[in-house]
Amino acid sequence: MNQFKASNRFELPDVLDANLRTLEQLRSELQASLARLSSLQDRRGALEKQLVESEIAGPEVSGIKGGAGTTTDVVLQNRKRELADLLRHYSHKHPDVMRLKAEIAAAEEDFRKEKTQSGGGRDITAPAVASPLSQVLQKQIGGLDAEIKSIQAQAEGLRRQVSLYQTRIDNTSVRGIELSKISRTYEITLKKYQDLLAKGLESELSENMEKKQKGEQFQILDPANFPLKPVRPNRQMIILFGLLAGLGGGFGLAFVWDNLNTSFRRSDDLSAYVNLPLLATIPALVTRSSVLEQRRAHGLLVVGSFGVLVIGLLCVRVFGPMYF
């Protein structure tokens, strides 16, 4: 993985964002260079046009007194008009504006030198008039040619860099797939290595334990088996004891209730208690209140029986495993 990342460090998915930003910046610089080159080429064409016009107009102004100064003054006026046009669209820090200012300053310096050399009023021939203007224009054209060549070389270098970064971006997806394959193999190999390392540590630990125990060996003689049926609770015993306890409790409660009730229910009970002859008996009078009382008693009996059953089940559930 390290070798792959080192050999493809500029085409990995991690640097994709940086490559995209750099590519966008290079494209912006290339567009600016091309715009600057187009402006310089237009400027050079204008200067060549002026050079041709000056060569054509040279013979016509050869006999004019102070002709050199007049021609140079025309050039200065043209430059100043061009400067005014540029200042309508650009600021004073624009390269074309700064270059045109330098050309105007150079033309003014040449104009002063020519005026000093001409003596202010001598007639000069046509070659003397055309030569300074042509030299100035040719000098400016030469400077523009040098700058155009420099910008062309710069633009060519930017094109190569744009192509290089575009190739890197195009190869990023392929490098990502290759890196994922290598990473998958690396993870599998790392897992195997960790497993082998753990087994090695376990074997060393077992060896040390055997040495400390002086060769004692442990062997399982009777392995544990799963039980076929639960040991606790013994449901048959619980049901039997519950049934016996219920019967015993029911009979005991009935006996106690019968002994505590001292009312006379039959004529024999009364005759045995007072030793007097019984003259007559009155049958039980069934009324609505007695029927309701009997139903209420039966309901209480049912509810009580159900409550006892629930309590018994809870006791079996909670205390059954402890005692059975």
C-alpha positions as CSV (number, residue, x, y, z in Angstrom):
1,M,0.0,0.0,0.0
2,N,2.8,2.4,0.8
3,Q,4.5,1.7,-2.5
4,F,1.2,2.2,-4.4
5,K,0.5,5.5,-2.6
6,A,4.0,6.7,-3.2
7,S,4.0,5.9,-6.9
8,N,0.5,7.4,-7.4
9,R,0.4,10.1,-4.8
10,F,-0.9,12.7,-7.2
11,E,-3.8,10.5,-8.5
12,L,-5.3,9.2,-5.3
13,P,-8.9,10.0,-4.2
14,D,-7.6,11.9,-1.2
15,V,-6.0,14.7,-3.4
16,L,-9.0,14.9,-5.9
17,D,-10.3,18.1,-4.3
18,A,-6.8,19.7,-4.4
19,N,-6.4,18.7,-8.1
20,L,-9.8,20.2,-9.0
21,R,-9.0,23.5,-7.3
22,T,-5.5,23.6,-9.0
23,L,-7.1,22.8,-12.4
24,E,-9.6,25.6,-12.0
25,Q,-6.9,28.0,-11.0
26,L,-4.7,27.0,-14.0
27,R,-7.6,27.4,-16.4
28,S,-8.3,30.9,-15.0
29,E,-4.7,31.8,-15.4
30,L,-4.7,30.4,-19.0
31,Q,-7.8,32.5,-19.9
32,A,-6.2,35.6,-18.5
33,S,-3.0,34.9,-20.4
34,L,-4.9,34.4,-23.6
35,A,-6.9,37.6,-23.1
36,R,-3.6,39.4,-22.4
37,L,-2.1,37.9,-25.6
38,S,-5.0,38.9,-27.7
39,S,-4.8,42.5,-26.4
40,L,-1.0,42.6,-27.1
41,Q,-1.6,41.3,-30.6
42,D,-4.2,43.9,-31.3
43,R,-1.8,46.5,-29.9
44,R,1.0,45.3,-32.2
45,G,-1.4,45.4,-35.2
46,A,-2.2,49.0,-34.4
47,L,1.5,49.9,-34.1
48,E,2.3,48.2,-37.4
49,K,-0.5,50.2,-39.0
50,Q,0.9,53.4,-37.5
51,L,4.4,52.5,-38.8
52,V,3.1,52.0,-42.3
53,E,1.2,55.3,-42.2
54,S,4.3,57.1,-40.9
55,E,6.4,55.7,-43.7
56,I,3.8,56.8,-46.3
57,A,3.4,60.2,-44.7
58,G,7.2,60.7,-44.4
59,P,7.9,62.2,-47.9
60,E,5.0,64.6,-47.6
61,V,6.3,66.3,-44.4
62,S,10.0,66.3,-45.5
63,G,10.0,70.0,-46.5
64,I,8.1,71.3,-43.5
65,K,10.2,73.4,-41.1
66,G,10.3,71.7,-37.8
67,G,8.8,68.6,-39.3
68,A,10.4,66.2,-36.8
69,G,8.7,67.9,-34.0
70,T,5.4,68.0,-35.8
71,T,5.4,64.3,-36.6
72,T,6.4,63.3,-33.1
73,D,3.7,65.6,-31.8
74,V,1.2,63.7,-33.9
75,V,2.4,60.4,-32.5
76,L,2.1,61.8,-29.0
77,Q,-1.4,63.0,-29.6
78,N,-2.3,59.5,-31.0
79,R,-0.9,57.9,-27.9
80,K,-2.7,60.2,-25.6
81,R,-6.0,59.5,-27.3
82,E,-5.4,55.8,-27.0
83,L,-4.6,56.3,-23.3
84,A,-7.8,58.2,-22.8
85,D,-9.8,55.3,-24.5
86,L,-8.1,52.7,-22.3
87,L,-8.8,54.7,-19.1
88,R,-12.5,54.6,-19.9
89,H,-12.4,50.8,-19.5
90,Y,-9.5,50.1,-17.2
91,S,-7.8,51.5,-14.2
92,H,-4.4,53.2,-14.0
93,K,-2.9,49.9,-12.8
94,H,-3.8,48.0,-15.9
95,P,-0.8,46.6,-17.8
96,D,-1.8,48.2,-21.1
97,V,-2.4,51.6,-19.4
98,M,1.0,51.5,-17.7
99,R,2.8,50.4,-20.9
100,L,1.1,53.2,-22.9
101,K,2.2,55.8,-20.3
102,A,5.8,54.5,-20.6
103,E,5.6,54.8,-24.4
104,I,4.3,58.4,-24.1
105,A,7.1,59.3,-21.7
106,A,9.6,57.8,-24.1
107,A,8.1,59.6,-27.1
108,E,8.2,62.9,-25.2
109,E,11.9,62.4,-24.4
110,D,12.6,61.7,-28.0
111,F,10.7,64.8,-29.0
112,R,12.8,67.0,-26.7
113,K,16.0,65.4,-28.0
114,E,15.0,66.0,-31.6
115,K,14.0,69.6,-30.9
116,T,17.3,70.3,-29.3
117,Q,19.2,68.7,-32.2
118,S,17.2,70.5,-34.9
119,G,17.9,74.0,-33.4
120,G,14.3,74.9,-33.2
121,G,13.9,76.1,-36.8
122,R,16.1,74.4,-39.4
123,D,14.8,72.6,-42.4
124,I,15.4,68.9,-42.3
125,T,15.1,66.3,-45.0
126,A,12.6,63.5,-45.2
127,P,14.8,60.7,-43.8
128,A,15.5,62.8,-40.7
129,V,11.8,63.2,-40.2
130,A,10.7,59.6,-40.7
131,S,13.6,57.9,-38.9
132,P,12.9,58.8,-35.3
133,L,9.2,57.9,-35.6
134,S,9.9,54.7,-37.3
135,Q,12.6,53.8,-34.7
136,V,10.1,54.5,-31.9
137,L,7.4,52.4,-33.5
138,Q,9.8,49.6,-34.3
139,K,11.1,49.7,-30.7
140,Q,7.6,49.4,-29.4
141,I,6.8,46.6,-31.8
142,G,10.0,44.8,-30.7
143,G,9.0,45.1,-27.0
144,L,5.5,43.8,-27.8
145,D,7.0,40.9,-29.8
146,A,9.2,39.9,-26.8
147,E,6.2,40.1,-24.4
148,I,4.0,38.2,-26.8
149,K,6.6,35.4,-27.0
150,S,6.8,35.4,-23.2
151,I,3.1,35.1,-22.8
152,Q,2.9,32.5,-25.5
153,A,5.5,30.4,-23.7
154,Q,3.6,31.0,-20.4
155,A,0.3,29.9,-22.0
156,E,1.9,26.8,-23.5
157,G,3.2,25.9,-20.0
158,L,-0.2,26.4,-18.5
159,R,-1.7,24.2,-21.2
160,R,0.7,21.4,-20.3
161,Q,-0.1,21.8,-16.6
162,V,-3.9,21.8,-17.4
163,S,-3.5,18.6,-19.4
164,L,-1.4,17.1,-16.7
165,Y,-3.9,17.8,-13.9
166,Q,-6.8,16.7,-16.2
167,T,-5.0,13.4,-16.7
168,R,-4.6,13.0,-12.9
169,I,-8.3,13.7,-12.3
170,D,-9.3,11.2,-15.0
171,N,-7.0,8.5,-13.5
172,T,-8.4,9.1,-9.9
173,S,-11.3,6.7,-10.3
174,V,-9.0,3.9,-11.6
175,R,-6.5,4.5,-8.8
176,G,-9.4,4.4,-6.3
177,I,-10.5,1.0,-7.6
178,E,-6.9,-0.3,-7.5
179,L,-6.5,1.1,-4.0
180,S,-9.7,-0.6,-2.8
181,K,-8.5,-3.9,-4.1
182,I,-5.1,-3.5,-2.4
183,S,-6.9,-2.4,0.8
184,R,-9.2,-5.4,0.8
185,T,-6.2,-7.7,0.4
186,Y,-4.4,-5.9,3.1
187,E,-7.3,-6.2,5.6
188,I,-7.6,-10.0,4.9
189,T,-3.8,-10.4,5.3
190,L,-3.9,-8.3,8.5
191,K,-6.7,-10.4,9.9
192,K,-4.9,-13.6,9.2
193,Y,-1.8,-12.2,10.8
194,Q,-3.7,-11.2,13.9
195,D,-5.3,-14.6,14.2
196,L,-1.9,-16.3,13.9
197,L,-0.4,-13.9,16.4
198,A,-3.2,-14.7,18.9
199,K,-2.7,-18.4,18.4
200,G,1.0,-18.0,18.9
201,L,0.4,-16.1,22.2
202,E,-2.1,-18.8,23.4
203,S,0.4,-21.6,22.6
204,E,3.1,-19.8,24.5
205,L,0.8,-19.3,27.5
206,S,-0.2,-22.9,27.4
207,E,3.4,-24.0,27.3
208,N,4.3,-21.8,30.3
209,M,1.4,-23.1,32.3
210,E,2.4,-26.7,31.5
211,K,5.9,-25.9,32.7
212,K,4.7,-24.3,35.9
213,Q,2.4,-27.2,36.7
214,K,5.2,-29.7,36.1
215,G,3.5,-31.7,33.4
216,E,0.1,-32.1,35.1
217,Q,-2.6,-33.1,32.6
218,F,-6.3,-32.7,33.1
219,Q,-8.7,-35.0,31.3
220,I,-12.5,-35.0,31.4
221,L,-13.7,-38.5,32.3
222,D,-17.4,-37.9,32.5
223,P,-18.6,-35.0,30.3
224,A,-21.7,-33.1,31.3
225,N,-24.9,-34.2,29.6
226,F,-28.1,-32.2,29.0
227,P,-30.9,-33.4,31.4
228,L,-33.9,-35.1,29.8
229,K,-36.4,-33.7,32.3
230,P,-36.3,-30.9,34.8
231,V,-35.2,-31.6,38.4
232,R,-37.2,-28.9,40.0
233,P,-40.0,-28.2,40.6
234,N,-41.7,-31.7,41.0
235,R,-45.2,-30.8,39.7
236,Q,-46.8,-34.1,40.6
237,M,-45.8,-33.8,44.3
238,I,-46.9,-30.2,44.4
239,I,-50.3,-31.1,43.0
240,L,-50.7,-34.0,45.4
241,F,-49.7,-32.0,48.4
242,G,-52.0,-29.2,47.3
243,L,-54.9,-31.5,47.0
244,L,-54.3,-33.1,50.4
245,A,-53.8,-29.7,52.0
246,G,-57.0,-28.4,50.4
247,L,-59.1,-31.4,51.6
248,G,-57.6,-31.2,55.1
249,G,-58.1,-27.5,55.3
250,G,-61.7,-27.8,54.0
251,F,-62.7,-30.5,56.5
252,G,-61.0,-28.6,59.3
253,L,-62.6,-25.4,58.5
254,A,-66.1,-27.0,58.3
255,F,-65.5,-28.7,61.7
256,V,-64.5,-25.5,63.3
257,W,-67.3,-23.6,61.8
258,D,-69.8,-26.2,62.9
259,N,-68.6,-26.1,66.5
260,L,-68.6,-22.3,66.7
261,N,-72.2,-22.1,65.4
262,T,-74.6,-22.5,68.4
263,S,-77.8,-21.9,66.6
264,F,-80.6,-24.6,66.5
265,R,-81.2,-26.0,63.0
266,R,-83.3,-29.1,63.7
267,S,-86.0,-30.0,66.3
268,D,-83.8,-32.8,67.7
269,D,-81.1,-30.3,68.6
270,L,-83.7,-28.2,70.6
271,S,-85.3,-31.3,72.4
272,A,-81.9,-32.6,73.3
273,Y,-80.8,-29.3,74.8
274,V,-83.9,-28.5,77.0
275,N,-85.4,-31.9,77.8
276,L,-88.9,-30.7,77.1
277,P,-91.5,-32.1,74.7
278,L,-91.7,-30.3,71.3
279,L,-95.3,-29.2,70.6
280,A,-94.9,-27.8,67.0
281,T,-92.3,-26.7,64.3
282,I,-92.5,-23.7,62.0
283,P,-91.0,-24.2,58.5
284,A,-88.4,-21.8,57.1
285,L,-89.9,-18.7,55.6
286,V,-88.3,-17.9,52.2
287,T,-88.1,-14.2,51.7
288,R,-86.4,-11.9,49.2
289,S,-83.8,-10.8,51.7
290,S,-83.0,-14.4,52.7
291,V,-82.6,-15.4,49.0
292,L,-80.2,-12.4,48.5
293,E,-78.3,-13.3,51.6
294,Q,-77.9,-16.9,50.4
295,R,-76.7,-15.7,47.0
296,R,-74.3,-13.3,48.7
297,A,-73.0,-16.1,50.8
298,H,-72.5,-18.3,47.7
299,G,-70.7,-15.5,45.9
300,L,-68.4,-14.9,48.8
301,L,-67.7,-18.7,48.8
302,V,-66.8,-18.7,45.1
303,V,-64.6,-15.6,45.4
304,G,-62.9,-17.0,48.5
305,S,-62.3,-20.3,46.8
306,F,-60.8,-18.5,43.7
307,G,-58.6,-16.3,45.9
308,V,-57.4,-19.4,47.8
309,L,-56.6,-21.1,44.4
310,V,-54.7,-18.0,43.2
311,I,-52.7,-17.8,46.5
312,G,-51.9,-21.5,46.2
313,L,-50.7,-21.1,42.7
314,L,-48.5,-18.2,43.7
315,C,-47.0,-20.2,46.5
316,V,-46.3,-23.1,44.2
317,R,-44.6,-20.7,41.8
318,V,-42.5,-19.0,44.4
319,F,-41.8,-21.6,47.0
320,G,-42.2,-24.7,45.0
321,P,-38.6,-24.9,43.5
322,M,-37.2,-24.3,47.0
323,Y,-38.9,-27.2,48.8
324,F,-39.8,-29.7,46.0
